[in-house]
Amino acid sequence: MKASSKLVDALQLPCELTDAIPAGDGTAHINGNAIDIDSYEVACSNGMGYILISQGQKQPTFMSCFAAAAPNDNANAGSGRRKKKELTCRLPVNDTNVMATTMLTGLSAKCTVGGISTFGVNATNHTEYVEVACTGNIGYVLVIPQKADATTQIAVMSCQDAARHSLRCQLTSSNSGPAAPAPVTMQTLYDALKQNGVSCKSQLQLRMIGREAAKRRYVVEARCPEQPSGMIAYIPLEDNTNKYETIDCNEALKRQITCQFTAK
């Protein structure tokens, strides 16, 4: 975990580590030079999995578990190319069907995964695109950022939407299908707070904490002049029928959540 964390930071991957295992080591010849290679497979809290590769004093490289599972002899890595047979994800949570299901569920897209194909990586915007076919001839495209940025997060497009971006789904017979749910943004959460009676006319501080595993509500911390003591809100979105709930920071401590905006 320690070695993987250093590689995640060096690669600026948007990955909060939840697990890591060795994926192999050895010697590689790059530009005629022999370099010691160490690789690790990691799992991230957002559902993604990667293989990280150190290259001595050179910049490390990486490959997503989607790319590692692609049925081509050489899968595209984040930088450089490594043979697929040398890099295989083994953690159960990094099974491609499991990863796709986790991410689509987190984005409120209903899907029983039936097949996966990778479009590859756009090197310009550091984004990986993965097609997911669901039962019922429904298809989605996962949009997965590969650089840590507070404004970027995993998103999903329907195959119909993806076609408008020159990404044509191949695993389903139709490029139509349901419209993909809109990505949840800070504005989405702010609007939900406002709809539930939270009065913050200006200087709103809003922090995404995460999402509940069972009730699937978004957990956020909010504070503004009208709410000086701060609070934690549990926000159901889309078709989530669980109740909206707010608690104060003292009550939040009992749930092992610490308010940061009011901390001394």
C-alpha positions as CSV (number, residue, x, y, z in Angstrom):
1,M,0.0,0.0,0.0
2,K,2.8,2.4,0.8
3,A,4.7,1.8,-2.4
4,S,1.4,2.0,-4.4
5,S,0.4,5.2,-2.7
6,K,3.7,6.8,-3.9
7,L,3.1,5.7,-7.4
8,V,-0.5,7.0,-7.4
9,D,0.8,10.4,-6.3
10,A,3.5,10.4,-8.9
11,L,1.0,9.5,-11.6
12,Q,-1.6,12.0,-10.3
13,L,-4.2,9.2,-10.6
14,P,-7.7,10.0,-9.1
15,C,-7.5,6.9,-6.8
16,E,-8.1,6.6,-3.1
17,L,-6.5,3.3,-2.4
18,T,-8.6,0.5,-0.8
19,D,-6.3,-2.4,-1.6
20,A,-3.0,-3.2,-3.2
21,I,-1.0,-6.4,-4.1
22,P,2.3,-7.1,-5.9
23,A,1.8,-7.7,-9.6
24,G,5.3,-8.8,-10.5
25,D,8.9,-7.5,-10.8
26,G,11.8,-8.0,-13.1
27,T,14.0,-6.2,-15.6
28,A,13.0,-4.3,-18.7
29,H,15.1,-2.9,-21.5
30,I,14.0,0.6,-22.4
31,N,16.0,2.5,-25.0
32,G,18.8,0.0,-24.6
33,N,19.1,0.4,-20.8
34,A,18.2,-2.3,-18.3
35,I,15.8,-1.0,-15.7
36,D,14.4,-2.7,-12.6
37,I,10.6,-3.0,-12.8
38,D,8.2,-3.3,-9.9
39,S,4.4,-3.4,-10.5
40,Y,1.4,-3.4,-8.2
41,E,-2.3,-4.0,-8.7
42,V,-4.5,-1.5,-6.8
43,A,-8.2,-1.0,-6.1
44,C,-9.7,2.4,-5.7
45,S,-12.7,3.6,-3.7
46,N,-14.4,4.9,-6.9
47,G,-14.5,1.3,-8.3
48,M,-11.5,1.6,-10.6
49,G,-8.6,-0.7,-10.6
50,Y,-5.1,-0.2,-12.0
51,I,-1.7,-1.8,-12.5
52,L,1.0,0.6,-11.5
53,I,4.6,0.1,-12.8
54,S,7.7,1.7,-11.4
55,Q,10.6,2.2,-13.8
56,G,13.6,3.0,-11.7
57,Q,14.4,6.7,-12.0
58,K,12.0,7.1,-15.0
59,Q,8.4,8.3,-14.7
60,P,6.2,5.4,-13.6
61,T,3.5,4.2,-15.9
62,F,0.1,2.5,-15.4
63,M,-2.7,0.5,-17.0
64,S,-6.3,0.3,-16.0
65,C,-7.7,-3.1,-15.4
66,F,-10.1,-2.5,-18.3
67,A,-7.1,-2.1,-20.6
68,A,-5.3,-5.1,-19.0
69,A,-8.3,-7.3,-19.8
70,A,-8.7,-6.0,-23.4
71,P,-8.4,-8.9,-25.9
72,N,-5.5,-7.4,-27.8
73,D,-1.8,-8.4,-27.6
74,N,-0.8,-5.0,-26.3
75,A,-3.2,-3.0,-24.2
76,N,-2.8,0.8,-24.1
77,A,-1.3,2.0,-20.8
78,G,-1.5,5.4,-19.4
79,S,2.0,6.1,-20.8
80,G,4.0,3.5,-22.7
81,R,2.9,0.0,-23.6
82,R,3.3,-3.3,-21.8
83,K,2.3,-6.8,-22.9
84,K,-1.1,-7.8,-21.6
85,K,0.1,-11.3,-20.7
86,E,2.5,-9.7,-18.2
87,L,-0.2,-7.6,-16.6
88,T,-3.4,-9.1,-15.4
89,C,-5.6,-7.9,-12.6
90,R,-6.3,-10.5,-10.0
91,L,-8.2,-8.7,-7.2
92,P,-11.9,-9.8,-7.2
93,V,-13.1,-6.1,-7.1
94,N,-11.0,-5.5,-10.2
95,D,-12.9,-7.9,-12.3
96,T,-14.1,-5.8,-15.2
97,N,-17.8,-6.7,-14.7
98,V,-17.5,-5.8,-11.0
99,M,-15.8,-2.5,-11.8
100,A,-18.4,-1.5,-14.4
101,T,-21.3,-2.5,-12.1
102,T,-19.8,-0.6,-9.2
103,M,-19.4,2.6,-11.2
104,L,-22.7,2.4,-13.0
105,T,-24.5,1.8,-9.7
106,G,-22.8,4.8,-8.2
107,L,-24.0,6.9,-11.1
108,S,-27.6,5.6,-10.8
109,A,-27.5,3.7,-14.1
110,K,-29.3,0.4,-13.9
111,C,-27.4,-2.3,-15.7
112,T,-26.8,-6.1,-15.5
113,V,-23.5,-6.2,-17.3
114,G,-23.3,-8.5,-20.3
115,G,-20.1,-7.4,-22.0
116,I,-17.3,-4.8,-21.9
117,S,-15.1,-3.3,-24.6
118,T,-12.6,-0.4,-24.4
119,F,-12.4,2.5,-26.7
120,G,-9.0,3.4,-25.3
121,V,-7.5,6.5,-23.8
122,N,-7.7,10.1,-25.1
123,A,-4.2,11.3,-24.3
124,T,-5.2,14.9,-24.7
125,N,-7.8,15.1,-21.9
126,H,-6.4,12.0,-20.0
127,T,-9.7,10.2,-20.2
128,E,-10.4,6.5,-20.7
129,Y,-13.7,5.4,-22.4
130,V,-15.2,2.0,-21.8
131,E,-18.3,0.6,-23.4
132,V,-20.6,-1.5,-21.2
133,A,-23.4,-3.7,-22.7
134,C,-26.3,-4.4,-20.4
135,T,-29.0,-7.1,-20.7
136,G,-32.0,-5.8,-22.6
137,N,-29.8,-4.4,-25.4
138,I,-28.9,-1.3,-23.4
139,G,-25.5,0.2,-23.7
140,Y,-23.5,2.8,-21.8
141,V,-20.0,4.4,-22.1
142,L,-18.1,5.1,-18.9
143,V,-16.0,8.3,-19.0
144,I,-13.1,7.7,-16.6
145,P,-10.6,10.5,-15.9
146,Q,-7.0,9.5,-15.4
147,K,-5.7,12.7,-13.7
148,A,-6.6,13.8,-10.2
149,D,-8.6,17.0,-10.4
150,A,-11.2,18.3,-8.0
151,T,-13.6,19.1,-10.9
152,T,-13.4,15.8,-12.6
153,Q,-15.2,12.5,-11.7
154,I,-16.3,9.3,-13.4
155,A,-19.3,9.9,-15.6
156,V,-21.6,7.9,-17.9
157,M,-23.1,8.4,-21.3
158,S,-25.8,6.5,-23.1
159,C,-24.7,5.0,-26.4
160,Q,-26.9,7.5,-28.1
161,D,-25.0,10.4,-26.4
162,A,-21.7,8.7,-27.0
163,A,-22.4,8.5,-30.7
164,R,-22.6,12.3,-30.8
165,H,-19.0,12.3,-29.6
166,S,-17.9,9.9,-32.3
167,L,-17.9,6.9,-29.9
168,R,-20.1,4.3,-31.5
169,C,-21.1,1.3,-29.3
170,Q,-20.4,-2.1,-30.8
171,L,-21.8,-4.5,-28.2
172,T,-25.4,-3.5,-28.7
173,S,-27.5,-3.5,-31.9
174,S,-28.8,-0.1,-31.2
175,N,-27.0,3.2,-30.5
176,S,-30.1,4.5,-28.8
177,G,-31.1,3.5,-25.4
178,P,-32.0,5.5,-22.3
179,A,-30.5,8.9,-21.6
180,A,-27.7,8.5,-19.2
181,P,-28.2,10.1,-15.8
182,A,-26.5,13.4,-15.4
183,P,-23.2,13.3,-13.4
184,V,-23.6,14.5,-9.8
185,T,-21.8,17.8,-9.4
186,M,-21.5,20.3,-6.5
187,Q,-24.2,22.3,-8.1
188,T,-26.5,19.3,-8.1
189,L,-25.9,18.9,-4.4
190,Y,-26.4,22.6,-3.7
191,D,-29.7,22.6,-5.6
192,A,-30.9,19.6,-3.6
193,L,-30.1,21.3,-0.3
194,K,-32.0,24.4,-1.5
195,Q,-35.0,22.2,-2.5
196,N,-34.9,20.7,1.0
197,G,-35.1,24.1,2.7
198,V,-31.4,24.8,3.5
199,S,-31.1,28.6,3.4
200,C,-27.7,29.7,2.3
201,K,-27.8,32.9,0.3
202,S,-24.1,33.4,-0.1
203,Q,-20.7,32.1,0.9
204,L,-21.8,28.5,1.0
205,Q,-19.1,26.0,1.9
206,L,-19.9,22.5,0.6
207,R,-17.8,19.4,0.9
208,M,-18.6,16.0,-0.6
209,I,-17.9,13.3,1.9
210,G,-19.0,10.2,0.0
211,R,-22.0,8.0,-0.6
212,E,-23.7,5.5,1.7
213,A,-23.2,1.9,0.9
214,A,-26.7,0.8,1.8
215,K,-29.1,3.7,1.3
216,R,-27.0,5.2,-1.5
217,R,-27.6,8.8,-0.3
218,Y,-24.9,11.4,-0.9
219,V,-23.2,12.6,2.3
220,V,-22.1,16.3,2.3
221,E,-21.0,18.9,4.8
222,A,-22.5,22.3,4.5
223,R,-21.9,25.7,6.2
224,C,-22.8,29.3,5.5
225,P,-23.6,32.5,7.5
226,E,-27.2,31.2,7.9
227,Q,-25.9,27.8,9.1
228,P,-22.9,28.9,11.2
229,S,-22.6,25.8,13.2
230,G,-22.5,23.6,10.1
231,M,-24.3,20.4,9.4
232,I,-24.1,17.1,7.6
233,A,-26.8,16.3,5.0
234,Y,-27.8,12.9,3.6
235,I,-29.2,13.6,0.1
236,P,-31.1,11.1,-2.0
237,L,-31.0,11.8,-5.7
238,E,-32.6,10.5,-8.9
239,D,-35.0,7.6,-8.1
240,N,-33.6,7.1,-4.6
241,T,-36.7,6.8,-2.3
242,N,-34.8,7.1,1.0
243,K,-35.5,10.2,3.1
244,Y,-33.4,13.4,3.1
245,E,-31.8,13.9,6.5
246,T,-29.6,16.5,8.2
247,I,-27.7,16.2,11.5
248,D,-25.5,18.6,13.4
249,C,-21.8,18.1,13.8
250,N,-22.0,16.7,17.3
251,E,-24.4,14.0,16.1
252,A,-22.1,13.4,13.1
253,L,-19.3,12.4,15.4
254,K,-21.4,9.5,16.7
255,R,-21.5,8.3,13.1
256,Q,-17.7,8.7,12.7
257,I,-18.0,11.8,10.5
258,T,-16.0,14.9,11.4
259,C,-17.0,18.4,10.3
260,Q,-14.1,20.2,8.8
261,F,-15.5,23.7,8.3
262,T,-16.2,24.2,12.0
263,A,-13.2,22.3,13.4
264,K,-10.9,24.4,15.6
